[in-house]
Amino acid sequence: MTKLENKKVRCANCKKYSEQLVVYNLDFSVEEANENTDFMNHIQVCPFCGHFAINIDFNIKELIFIPFQSVGDLKFGMKRKEVRRILGGFRQLPKDLYAKNSSDSFNGVMDCYYDEEDLLNSIVVSNEITVVFNEQIIMPLKEKEFNKLFKDAKTNFDGENMTWVESLGLTSYNYNKQVSSLTFQAKEL
C-alpha cells in the first residue's frame, strides 16, 4: 500500500516547523513506475534555512554499538513500530531476494531489517554517522585501521571488499580504502 502524508516536520538544522511531504511506503504494483521513482527520490527542503534531506528531521550524528544488543537507542528484537517511533520519518522498502521481511530506510543513512515477526534483527549505517565501540571510533575510519582493531576479522570476506567480525556480529563494507558502511547483526532471536 502506498502511504504518503503532508505533515509538519521540525528541521534538524534550524529547529523550525514546515509542511513537508513524507513518503512512508510505495506499492510498486499499483502506481506507475515514474511516479514511484519521483516519490522514492523525493527530497524535503526547509523553507527557512535551506537544509535538505530525505527527512529533514533526522538528526543522528553518533551511535554507540554494543555487540548483539544495541546500536544507539535501537535494541535488537524491538518491534518495527518502536524503531520508527525512535528514529522518526522512514521509507518502507520492499522485501528483497535475501530478506525475510520489508525493511525501513531512515534518511538514506540507516536501514533497519526485521524478521517475519517484525522484530529488529539487522541495522546498516552509512559513514555519515559516527559509530563508537568500546570508546573507539570505528566509523568513519580507514579500512586498514578498522582491520587492525579486530584481530579475528576476516578481510575480503566472500570475495567482496568487506571485513567480517563474526564474534561481534559486525561487517564493514569498504570503498576507496575507507569504511563506507557497517552492518550490525543480532544473534538469532
PyMOL commands that place a pseudoatom at each C-alpha (Angstrom):
pseudoatom trace, name=CA, resn=MET, resi=1, chain=A, elem=C, hetatm=0, pos=[0.000, 0.000, 0.000]
pseudoatom trace, name=CA, resn=THR, resi=2, chain=A, elem=C, hetatm=0, pos=[1.323, 3.432, -0.950]
pseudoatom trace, name=CA, resn=LYS, resi=3, chain=A, elem=C, hetatm=0, pos=[1.442, 5.753, 2.050]
pseudoatom trace, name=CA, resn=LEU, resi=4, chain=A, elem=C, hetatm=0, pos=[2.191, 9.475, 1.676]
pseudoatom trace, name=CA, resn=GLU, resi=5, chain=A, elem=C, hetatm=0, pos=[1.334, 12.280, 4.029]
pseudoatom trace, name=CA, resn=ASN, resi=6, chain=A, elem=C, hetatm=0, pos=[1.757, 16.043, 4.244]
pseudoatom trace, name=CA, resn=LYS, resi=7, chain=A, elem=C, hetatm=0, pos=[2.665, 16.930, 7.795]
pseudoatom trace, name=CA, resn=LYS, resi=8, chain=A, elem=C, hetatm=0, pos=[4.523, 19.486, 9.890]
pseudoatom trace, name=CA, resn=VAL, resi=9, chain=A, elem=C, hetatm=0, pos=[8.142, 18.464, 10.359]
pseudoatom trace, name=CA, resn=ARG, resi=10, chain=A, elem=C, hetatm=0, pos=[10.782, 20.056, 12.586]
pseudoatom trace, name=CA, resn=CYS, resi=11, chain=A, elem=C, hetatm=0, pos=[14.043, 20.803, 10.770]
pseudoatom trace, name=CA, resn=ALA, resi=12, chain=A, elem=C, hetatm=0, pos=[17.083, 19.225, 12.465]
pseudoatom trace, name=CA, resn=ASN, resi=13, chain=A, elem=C, hetatm=0, pos=[19.163, 22.233, 11.397]
pseudoatom trace, name=CA, resn=CYS, resi=14, chain=A, elem=C, hetatm=0, pos=[17.161, 25.376, 12.323]
pseudoatom trace, name=CA, resn=LYS, resi=15, chain=A, elem=C, hetatm=0, pos=[14.506, 23.717, 14.575]
pseudoatom trace, name=CA, resn=LYS, resi=16, chain=A, elem=C, hetatm=0, pos=[11.597, 25.430, 12.752]
pseudoatom trace, name=CA, resn=TYR, resi=17, chain=A, elem=C, hetatm=0, pos=[8.497, 23.588, 11.586]
pseudoatom trace, name=CA, resn=SER, resi=18, chain=A, elem=C, hetatm=0, pos=[7.293, 23.440, 7.992]
pseudoatom trace, name=CA, resn=GLU, resi=19, chain=A, elem=C, hetatm=0, pos=[4.788, 21.431, 5.973]
pseudoatom trace, name=CA, resn=GLN, resi=20, chain=A, elem=C, hetatm=0, pos=[6.558, 18.589, 4.147]
pseudoatom trace, name=CA, resn=LEU, resi=21, chain=A, elem=C, hetatm=0, pos=[5.606, 15.557, 2.073]
pseudoatom trace, name=CA, resn=VAL, resi=22, chain=A, elem=C, hetatm=0, pos=[6.539, 12.405, 3.988]
pseudoatom trace, name=CA, resn=VAL, resi=23, chain=A, elem=C, hetatm=0, pos=[6.867, 9.213, 1.923]
pseudoatom trace, name=CA, resn=TYR, resi=24, chain=A, elem=C, hetatm=0, pos=[6.367, 6.141, 4.124]
pseudoatom trace, name=CA, resn=ASN, resi=25, chain=A, elem=C, hetatm=0, pos=[5.734, 3.309, 1.719]
pseudoatom trace, name=CA, resn=LEU, resi=26, chain=A, elem=C, hetatm=0, pos=[5.291, 2.701, -2.003]
pseudoatom trace, name=CA, resn=ASP, resi=27, chain=A, elem=C, hetatm=0, pos=[3.323, -0.100, -3.594]
pseudoatom trace, name=CA, resn=PHE, resi=28, chain=A, elem=C, hetatm=0, pos=[5.206, -0.784, -6.810]
pseudoatom trace, name=CA, resn=SER, resi=29, chain=A, elem=C, hetatm=0, pos=[2.463, -2.998, -8.174]
pseudoatom trace, name=CA, resn=VAL, resi=30, chain=A, elem=C, hetatm=0, pos=[-0.150, -0.224, -8.109]
pseudoatom trace, name=CA, resn=GLU, resi=31, chain=A, elem=C, hetatm=0, pos=[1.386, 3.120, -9.079]
pseudoatom trace, name=CA, resn=GLU, resi=32, chain=A, elem=C, hetatm=0, pos=[3.124, 3.978, -12.311]
pseudoatom trace, name=CA, resn=ALA, resi=33, chain=A, elem=C, hetatm=0, pos=[6.899, 3.458, -12.351]
pseudoatom trace, name=CA, resn=ASN, resi=34, chain=A, elem=C, hetatm=0, pos=[7.779, 7.142, -12.969]
pseudoatom trace, name=CA, resn=GLU, resi=35, chain=A, elem=C, hetatm=0, pos=[5.570, 8.338, -10.136]
pseudoatom trace, name=CA, resn=ASN, resi=36, chain=A, elem=C, hetatm=0, pos=[7.128, 5.820, -7.732]
pseudoatom trace, name=CA, resn=THR, resi=37, chain=A, elem=C, hetatm=0, pos=[10.639, 6.907, -8.762]
pseudoatom trace, name=CA, resn=ASP, resi=38, chain=A, elem=C, hetatm=0, pos=[9.692, 10.534, -8.101]
pseudoatom trace, name=CA, resn=PHE, resi=39, chain=A, elem=C, hetatm=0, pos=[8.330, 9.661, -4.647]
pseudoatom trace, name=CA, resn=MET, resi=40, chain=A, elem=C, hetatm=0, pos=[11.297, 7.393, -3.839]
pseudoatom trace, name=CA, resn=ASN, resi=41, chain=A, elem=C, hetatm=0, pos=[13.727, 10.227, -4.691]
pseudoatom trace, name=CA, resn=HIS, resi=42, chain=A, elem=C, hetatm=0, pos=[11.686, 12.989, -3.048]
pseudoatom trace, name=CA, resn=ILE, resi=43, chain=A, elem=C, hetatm=0, pos=[13.814, 15.406, -1.008]
pseudoatom trace, name=CA, resn=GLN, resi=44, chain=A, elem=C, hetatm=0, pos=[12.431, 17.655, 1.730]
pseudoatom trace, name=CA, resn=VAL, resi=45, chain=A, elem=C, hetatm=0, pos=[13.766, 21.225, 1.811]
pseudoatom trace, name=CA, resn=CYS, resi=46, chain=A, elem=C, hetatm=0, pos=[13.392, 23.525, 4.814]
pseudoatom trace, name=CA, resn=PRO, resi=47, chain=A, elem=C, hetatm=0, pos=[11.975, 26.859, 3.572]
pseudoatom trace, name=CA, resn=PHE, resi=48, chain=A, elem=C, hetatm=0, pos=[13.707, 28.722, 6.407]
pseudoatom trace, name=CA, resn=CYS, resi=49, chain=A, elem=C, hetatm=0, pos=[17.343, 27.562, 6.267]
pseudoatom trace, name=CA, resn=GLY, resi=50, chain=A, elem=C, hetatm=0, pos=[17.546, 25.515, 3.048]
pseudoatom trace, name=CA, resn=HIS, resi=51, chain=A, elem=C, hetatm=0, pos=[18.549, 22.276, 4.830]
pseudoatom trace, name=CA, resn=PHE, resi=52, chain=A, elem=C, hetatm=0, pos=[17.628, 19.358, 2.582]
pseudoatom trace, name=CA, resn=ALA, resi=53, chain=A, elem=C, hetatm=0, pos=[17.407, 15.596, 3.073]
pseudoatom trace, name=CA, resn=ILE, resi=54, chain=A, elem=C, hetatm=0, pos=[15.000, 12.704, 2.617]
pseudoatom trace, name=CA, resn=ASN, resi=55, chain=A, elem=C, hetatm=0, pos=[13.764, 13.521, 6.129]
pseudoatom trace, name=CA, resn=ILE, resi=56, chain=A, elem=C, hetatm=0, pos=[14.868, 16.948, 7.362]
pseudoatom trace, name=CA, resn=ASP, resi=57, chain=A, elem=C, hetatm=0, pos=[14.008, 15.985, 10.951]
pseudoatom trace, name=CA, resn=PHE, resi=58, chain=A, elem=C, hetatm=0, pos=[16.584, 13.147, 11.085]
pseudoatom trace, name=CA, resn=ASN, resi=59, chain=A, elem=C, hetatm=0, pos=[19.387, 14.201, 13.432]
pseudoatom trace, name=CA, resn=ILE, resi=60, chain=A, elem=C, hetatm=0, pos=[21.569, 11.257, 14.465]
pseudoatom trace, name=CA, resn=LYS, resi=61, chain=A, elem=C, hetatm=0, pos=[25.284, 12.071, 14.385]
pseudoatom trace, name=CA, resn=GLU, resi=62, chain=A, elem=C, hetatm=0, pos=[26.801, 9.365, 16.633]
pseudoatom trace, name=CA, resn=LEU, resi=63, chain=A, elem=C, hetatm=0, pos=[25.830, 5.857, 17.696]
pseudoatom trace, name=CA, resn=ILE, resi=64, chain=A, elem=C, hetatm=0, pos=[27.306, 3.597, 20.363]
pseudoatom trace, name=CA, resn=PHE, resi=65, chain=A, elem=C, hetatm=0, pos=[27.479, -0.076, 19.364]
pseudoatom trace, name=CA, resn=ILE, resi=66, chain=A, elem=C, hetatm=0, pos=[27.071, -2.895, 21.920]
pseudoatom trace, name=CA, resn=PRO, resi=67, chain=A, elem=C, hetatm=0, pos=[27.518, -6.243, 20.111]
pseudoatom trace, name=CA, resn=PHE, resi=68, chain=A, elem=C, hetatm=0, pos=[24.346, -8.294, 19.670]
pseudoatom trace, name=CA, resn=GLN, resi=69, chain=A, elem=C, hetatm=0, pos=[22.434, -5.882, 21.923]
pseudoatom trace, name=CA, resn=SER, resi=70, chain=A, elem=C, hetatm=0, pos=[22.076, -2.385, 20.540]
pseudoatom trace, name=CA, resn=VAL, resi=71, chain=A, elem=C, hetatm=0, pos=[23.129, 0.362, 18.166]
pseudoatom trace, name=CA, resn=GLY, resi=72, chain=A, elem=C, hetatm=0, pos=[22.391, 3.734, 19.748]
pseudoatom trace, name=CA, resn=ASP, resi=73, chain=A, elem=C, hetatm=0, pos=[18.843, 3.656, 21.128]
pseudoatom trace, name=CA, resn=LEU, resi=74, chain=A, elem=C, hetatm=0, pos=[17.878, 0.690, 18.940]
pseudoatom trace, name=CA, resn=LYS, resi=75, chain=A, elem=C, hetatm=0, pos=[17.838, -2.692, 20.644]
pseudoatom trace, name=CA, resn=PHE, resi=76, chain=A, elem=C, hetatm=0, pos=[17.831, -5.892, 18.646]
pseudoatom trace, name=CA, resn=GLY, resi=77, chain=A, elem=C, hetatm=0, pos=[14.493, -7.666, 18.986]
pseudoatom trace, name=CA, resn=MET, resi=78, chain=A, elem=C, hetatm=0, pos=[12.433, -4.470, 19.364]
pseudoatom trace, name=CA, resn=LYS, resi=79, chain=A, elem=C, hetatm=0, pos=[9.278, -4.086, 17.296]
pseudoatom trace, name=CA, resn=ARG, resi=80, chain=A, elem=C, hetatm=0, pos=[9.306, -2.177, 13.993]
pseudoatom trace, name=CA, resn=LYS, resi=81, chain=A, elem=C, hetatm=0, pos=[6.834, 0.436, 15.254]
pseudoatom trace, name=CA, resn=GLU, resi=82, chain=A, elem=C, hetatm=0, pos=[9.159, 1.210, 18.192]
pseudoatom trace, name=CA, resn=VAL, resi=83, chain=A, elem=C, hetatm=0, pos=[12.136, 1.638, 15.818]
pseudoatom trace, name=CA, resn=ARG, resi=84, chain=A, elem=C, hetatm=0, pos=[10.038, 4.039, 13.733]
pseudoatom trace, name=CA, resn=ARG, resi=85, chain=A, elem=C, hetatm=0, pos=[8.996, 5.969, 16.833]
pseudoatom trace, name=CA, resn=ILE, resi=86, chain=A, elem=C, hetatm=0, pos=[12.616, 6.405, 17.915]
pseudoatom trace, name=CA, resn=LEU, resi=87, chain=A, elem=C, hetatm=0, pos=[14.064, 7.338, 14.509]
pseudoatom trace, name=CA, resn=GLY, resi=88, chain=A, elem=C, hetatm=0, pos=[11.178, 9.329, 13.014]
pseudoatom trace, name=CA, resn=GLY, resi=89, chain=A, elem=C, hetatm=0, pos=[10.487, 9.650, 9.280]
pseudoatom trace, name=CA, resn=PHE, resi=90, chain=A, elem=C, hetatm=0, pos=[11.150, 6.500, 7.273]
pseudoatom trace, name=CA, resn=ARG, resi=91, chain=A, elem=C, hetatm=0, pos=[10.606, 4.880, 3.928]
pseudoatom trace, name=CA, resn=GLN, resi=92, chain=A, elem=C, hetatm=0, pos=[9.500, 1.284, 3.891]
pseudoatom trace, name=CA, resn=LEU, resi=93, chain=A, elem=C, hetatm=0, pos=[11.464, -0.655, 1.279]
pseudoatom trace, name=CA, resn=PRO, resi=94, chain=A, elem=C, hetatm=0, pos=[10.007, -3.778, -0.319]
pseudoatom trace, name=CA, resn=LYS, resi=95, chain=A, elem=C, hetatm=0, pos=[11.204, -7.232, 0.674]
pseudoatom trace, name=CA, resn=ASP, resi=96, chain=A, elem=C, hetatm=0, pos=[14.151, -8.285, -1.470]
pseudoatom trace, name=CA, resn=LEU, resi=97, chain=A, elem=C, hetatm=0, pos=[15.557, -11.644, -2.505]
pseudoatom trace, name=CA, resn=TYR, resi=98, chain=A, elem=C, hetatm=0, pos=[17.570, -12.141, 0.707]
pseudoatom trace, name=CA, resn=ALA, resi=99, chain=A, elem=C, hetatm=0, pos=[15.301, -10.533, 3.327]
pseudoatom trace, name=CA, resn=LYS, resi=100, chain=A, elem=C, hetatm=0, pos=[12.639, -12.217, 5.425]
pseudoatom trace, name=CA, resn=ASN, resi=101, chain=A, elem=C, hetatm=0, pos=[10.563, -9.033, 5.558]
pseudoatom trace, name=CA, resn=SER, resi=102, chain=A, elem=C, hetatm=0, pos=[10.456, -5.491, 4.189]
pseudoatom trace, name=CA, resn=SER, resi=103, chain=A, elem=C, hetatm=0, pos=[12.959, -3.009, 5.628]
pseudoatom trace, name=CA, resn=ASP, resi=104, chain=A, elem=C, hetatm=0, pos=[12.877, 0.668, 6.645]
pseudoatom trace, name=CA, resn=SER, resi=105, chain=A, elem=C, hetatm=0, pos=[15.269, 3.345, 5.424]
pseudoatom trace, name=CA, resn=PHE, resi=106, chain=A, elem=C, hetatm=0, pos=[15.887, 6.387, 7.605]
pseudoatom trace, name=CA, resn=ASN, resi=107, chain=A, elem=C, hetatm=0, pos=[17.150, 9.365, 5.602]
pseudoatom trace, name=CA, resn=GLY, resi=108, chain=A, elem=C, hetatm=0, pos=[19.232, 7.107, 3.371]
pseudoatom trace, name=CA, resn=VAL, resi=109, chain=A, elem=C, hetatm=0, pos=[21.903, 6.799, 6.092]
pseudoatom trace, name=CA, resn=MET, resi=110, chain=A, elem=C, hetatm=0, pos=[20.428, 3.999, 8.209]
pseudoatom trace, name=CA, resn=ASP, resi=111, chain=A, elem=C, hetatm=0, pos=[18.451, 0.936, 7.149]
pseudoatom trace, name=CA, resn=CYS, resi=112, chain=A, elem=C, hetatm=0, pos=[16.711, -1.416, 9.585]
pseudoatom trace, name=CA, resn=TYR, resi=113, chain=A, elem=C, hetatm=0, pos=[15.808, -5.019, 8.773]
pseudoatom trace, name=CA, resn=TYR, resi=114, chain=A, elem=C, hetatm=0, pos=[13.208, -7.178, 10.505]
pseudoatom trace, name=CA, resn=ASP, resi=115, chain=A, elem=C, hetatm=0, pos=[12.356, -10.847, 10.844]
pseudoatom trace, name=CA, resn=GLU, resi=116, chain=A, elem=C, hetatm=0, pos=[8.990, -12.420, 9.980]
pseudoatom trace, name=CA, resn=GLU, resi=117, chain=A, elem=C, hetatm=0, pos=[7.544, -11.196, 13.298]
pseudoatom trace, name=CA, resn=ASP, resi=118, chain=A, elem=C, hetatm=0, pos=[8.605, -7.558, 12.632]
pseudoatom trace, name=CA, resn=LEU, resi=119, chain=A, elem=C, hetatm=0, pos=[11.430, -7.681, 15.206]
pseudoatom trace, name=CA, resn=LEU, resi=120, chain=A, elem=C, hetatm=0, pos=[14.651, -5.768, 14.509]
pseudoatom trace, name=CA, resn=ASN, resi=121, chain=A, elem=C, hetatm=0, pos=[17.469, -8.138, 13.564]
pseudoatom trace, name=CA, resn=SER, resi=122, chain=A, elem=C, hetatm=0, pos=[19.934, -6.118, 11.471]
pseudoatom trace, name=CA, resn=ILE, resi=123, chain=A, elem=C, hetatm=0, pos=[20.986, -2.474, 11.053]
pseudoatom trace, name=CA, resn=VAL, resi=124, chain=A, elem=C, hetatm=0, pos=[23.068, -0.894, 8.289]
pseudoatom trace, name=CA, resn=VAL, resi=125, chain=A, elem=C, hetatm=0, pos=[24.625, 2.535, 8.931]
pseudoatom trace, name=CA, resn=SER, resi=126, chain=A, elem=C, hetatm=0, pos=[26.452, 4.689, 6.362]
pseudoatom trace, name=CA, resn=ASN, resi=127, chain=A, elem=C, hetatm=0, pos=[29.663, 6.540, 7.135]
pseudoatom trace, name=CA, resn=GLU, resi=128, chain=A, elem=C, hetatm=0, pos=[27.769, 9.824, 7.500]
pseudoatom trace, name=CA, resn=ILE, resi=129, chain=A, elem=C, hetatm=0, pos=[27.178, 8.724, 11.104]
pseudoatom trace, name=CA, resn=THR, resi=130, chain=A, elem=C, hetatm=0, pos=[29.992, 8.222, 13.614]
pseudoatom trace, name=CA, resn=VAL, resi=131, chain=A, elem=C, hetatm=0, pos=[29.934, 4.796, 15.294]
pseudoatom trace, name=CA, resn=VAL, resi=132, chain=A, elem=C, hetatm=0, pos=[31.704, 4.119, 18.598]
pseudoatom trace, name=CA, resn=PHE, resi=133, chain=A, elem=C, hetatm=0, pos=[32.613, 0.715, 20.072]
pseudoatom trace, name=CA, resn=ASN, resi=134, chain=A, elem=C, hetatm=0, pos=[34.461, 0.389, 23.409]
pseudoatom trace, name=CA, resn=GLU, resi=135, chain=A, elem=C, hetatm=0, pos=[35.157, 4.140, 23.395]
pseudoatom trace, name=CA, resn=GLN, resi=136, chain=A, elem=C, hetatm=0, pos=[36.879, 3.804, 19.984]
pseudoatom trace, name=CA, resn=ILE, resi=137, chain=A, elem=C, hetatm=0, pos=[35.525, 5.356, 16.779]
pseudoatom trace, name=CA, resn=ILE, resi=138, chain=A, elem=C, hetatm=0, pos=[35.081, 2.530, 14.270]
pseudoatom trace, name=CA, resn=MET, resi=139, chain=A, elem=C, hetatm=0, pos=[33.430, 4.663, 11.575]
pseudoatom trace, name=CA, resn=PRO, resi=140, chain=A, elem=C, hetatm=0, pos=[34.441, 6.812, 9.820]
pseudoatom trace, name=CA, resn=LEU, resi=141, chain=A, elem=C, hetatm=0, pos=[37.796, 5.075, 9.627]
pseudoatom trace, name=CA, resn=LYS, resi=142, chain=A, elem=C, hetatm=0, pos=[40.287, 3.820, 7.074]
pseudoatom trace, name=CA, resn=GLU, resi=143, chain=A, elem=C, hetatm=0, pos=[39.827, 0.153, 6.156]
pseudoatom trace, name=CA, resn=LYS, resi=144, chain=A, elem=C, hetatm=0, pos=[43.367, -0.723, 7.315]
pseudoatom trace, name=CA, resn=GLU, resi=145, chain=A, elem=C, hetatm=0, pos=[42.803, 0.872, 10.755]
pseudoatom trace, name=CA, resn=PHE, resi=146, chain=A, elem=C, hetatm=0, pos=[39.455, -0.898, 11.124]
pseudoatom trace, name=CA, resn=ASN, resi=147, chain=A, elem=C, hetatm=0, pos=[41.062, -4.280, 10.360]
pseudoatom trace, name=CA, resn=LYS, resi=148, chain=A, elem=C, hetatm=0, pos=[43.819, -3.664, 12.953]
pseudoatom trace, name=CA, resn=LEU, resi=149, chain=A, elem=C, hetatm=0, pos=[41.190, -3.100, 15.669]
pseudoatom trace, name=CA, resn=PHE, resi=150, chain=A, elem=C, hetatm=0, pos=[39.694, -6.558, 15.263]
pseudoatom trace, name=CA, resn=LYS, resi=151, chain=A, elem=C, hetatm=0, pos=[42.155, -9.444, 15.384]
pseudoatom trace, name=CA, resn=ASP, resi=152, chain=A, elem=C, hetatm=0, pos=[39.563, -12.074, 14.391]
pseudoatom trace, name=CA, resn=ALA, resi=153, chain=A, elem=C, hetatm=0, pos=[38.384, -10.078, 11.363]
pseudoatom trace, name=CA, resn=LYS, resi=154, chain=A, elem=C, hetatm=0, pos=[38.069, -11.867, 8.041]
pseudoatom trace, name=CA, resn=THR, resi=155, chain=A, elem=C, hetatm=0, pos=[39.028, -9.475, 5.234]
pseudoatom trace, name=CA, resn=ASN, resi=156, chain=A, elem=C, hetatm=0, pos=[37.736, -9.611, 1.668]
pseudoatom trace, name=CA, resn=PHE, resi=157, chain=A, elem=C, hetatm=0, pos=[35.069, -11.926, 3.014]
pseudoatom trace, name=CA, resn=ASP, resi=158, chain=A, elem=C, hetatm=0, pos=[33.065, -13.802, 0.363]
pseudoatom trace, name=CA, resn=GLY, resi=159, chain=A, elem=C, hetatm=0, pos=[35.188, -12.266, -2.413]
pseudoatom trace, name=CA, resn=GLU, resi=160, chain=A, elem=C, hetatm=0, pos=[33.829, -8.812, -1.582]
pseudoatom trace, name=CA, resn=ASN, resi=161, chain=A, elem=C, hetatm=0, pos=[35.599, -5.712, -0.342]
pseudoatom trace, name=CA, resn=MET, resi=162, chain=A, elem=C, hetatm=0, pos=[34.339, -6.174, 3.174]
pseudoatom trace, name=CA, resn=THR, resi=163, chain=A, elem=C, hetatm=0, pos=[35.521, -7.200, 6.619]
pseudoatom trace, name=CA, resn=TRP, resi=164, chain=A, elem=C, hetatm=0, pos=[33.549, -9.597, 8.802]
pseudoatom trace, name=CA, resn=VAL, resi=165, chain=A, elem=C, hetatm=0, pos=[33.952, -9.728, 12.583]
pseudoatom trace, name=CA, resn=GLU, resi=166, chain=A, elem=C, hetatm=0, pos=[31.814, -12.748, 13.452]
pseudoatom trace, name=CA, resn=SER, resi=167, chain=A, elem=C, hetatm=0, pos=[32.442, -12.520, 17.211]
pseudoatom trace, name=CA, resn=LEU, resi=168, chain=A, elem=C, hetatm=0, pos=[30.699, -9.116, 17.238]
pseudoatom trace, name=CA, resn=GLY, resi=169, chain=A, elem=C, hetatm=0, pos=[28.063, -9.598, 14.531]
pseudoatom trace, name=CA, resn=LEU, resi=170, chain=A, elem=C, hetatm=0, pos=[29.737, -6.751, 12.624]
pseudoatom trace, name=CA, resn=THR, resi=171, chain=A, elem=C, hetatm=0, pos=[30.528, -6.329, 8.937]
pseudoatom trace, name=CA, resn=SER, resi=172, chain=A, elem=C, hetatm=0, pos=[32.252, -3.354, 7.320]
pseudoatom trace, name=CA, resn=TYR, resi=173, chain=A, elem=C, hetatm=0, pos=[31.830, -2.544, 3.649]
pseudoatom trace, name=CA, resn=ASN, resi=174, chain=A, elem=C, hetatm=0, pos=[34.812, -0.719, 2.242]
pseudoatom trace, name=CA, resn=TYR, resi=175, chain=A, elem=C, hetatm=0, pos=[35.171, 1.678, -0.673]
pseudoatom trace, name=CA, resn=ASN, resi=176, chain=A, elem=C, hetatm=0, pos=[38.342, 3.540, -1.691]
pseudoatom trace, name=CA, resn=LYS, resi=177, chain=A, elem=C, hetatm=0, pos=[40.148, 2.081, 1.359]
pseudoatom trace, name=CA, resn=GLN, resi=178, chain=A, elem=C, hetatm=0, pos=[37.586, 3.645, 3.730]
pseudoatom trace, name=CA, resn=VAL, resi=179, chain=A, elem=C, hetatm=0, pos=[34.832, 2.022, 5.768]
pseudoatom trace, name=CA, resn=SER, resi=180, chain=A, elem=C, hetatm=0, pos=[31.737, 3.147, 3.846]
pseudoatom trace, name=CA, resn=SER, resi=181, chain=A, elem=C, hetatm=0, pos=[29.085, 1.385, 5.934]
pseudoatom trace, name=CA, resn=LEU, resi=182, chain=A, elem=C, hetatm=0, pos=[28.669, -1.015, 8.827]
pseudoatom trace, name=CA, resn=THR, resi=183, chain=A, elem=C, hetatm=0, pos=[26.155, -3.812, 9.274]
pseudoatom trace, name=CA, resn=PHE, resi=184, chain=A, elem=C, hetatm=0, pos=[25.211, -4.916, 12.787]
pseudoatom trace, name=CA, resn=GLN, resi=185, chain=A, elem=C, hetatm=0, pos=[23.539, -8.295, 13.318]
pseudoatom trace, name=CA, resn=ALA, resi=186, chain=A, elem=C, hetatm=0, pos=[21.512, -9.616, 16.207]
pseudoatom trace, name=CA, resn=LYS, resi=187, chain=A, elem=C, hetatm=0, pos=[22.184, -13.096, 17.498]
pseudoatom trace, name=CA, resn=GLU, resi=188, chain=A, elem=C, hetatm=0, pos=[19.427, -15.431, 16.371]
pseudoatom trace, name=CA, resn=LEU, resi=189, chain=A, elem=C, hetatm=0, pos=[16.316, -14.261, 18.222]
for i in range(1, 189): cmd.bond("trace and resi %d" % i, "trace and resi %d" % (i + 1))
show_as sticks, trace
zoom trace
